[in-house]
Amino acid sequence: MSLEENKAIIRRLYEAYNEQNLALFDELYAPDYVNPTLQPQGLEDAKQFATVLFKGFPDWHETIEDIIAEGDKVCVRVKLTGTHRRVS
C-alpha cells in the first residue's frame, strides 16, 4: 500500500471511534489484532473495549493534528476531548 492509503486507513479508524461505529472495526482491524500496550487482543476484544470506552465517554472525540507515514508505519498526534460519565 502507498503512504497515502495507509494514512487513509488510520483516518477511517479515528472516524470509526468518533462516530462510535463498531461495524467499521470489522473492516479496519485484523481478526488477530494485538495491542502491545493495552489488554484487548483480537477484533472482538477491541470492540468490547471500545464499547466500554464509549459508555464512559459518550462524547469521545479525537481530532488528528498530525499524521506521518513512512514505509508500512503511520504515526498520529491527536487532540482528545470527552466528558467522563460514571457508568454503574
Stockholm file with secondary structure:
# STOCKHOLM 1.0

chainA/1-88         MSLEENKAIIRRLYEAYNEQNLALFDELYAPDYVNPTLQPQGLEDAKQFATVLFKGFPDWHETIEDIIAEGDKVCVRVKLTGTHRRVS
#=GR chainA/1-88 SS CCHHHHHHHHHHHHHHHHTTCTHHHHHHSCTTCBCSSSSCBSHHHHHHHHHHHHHHCTTCEEEEEEEEEETTEEEEEEEEECCCCCCC
#=GC SS_cons        CCHHHHHHHHHHHHHHHHTTCTHHHHHHSCTTCBCSSSSCBSHHHHHHHHHHHHHHCTTCEEEEEEEEEETTEEEEEEEEECCCCCCC
//
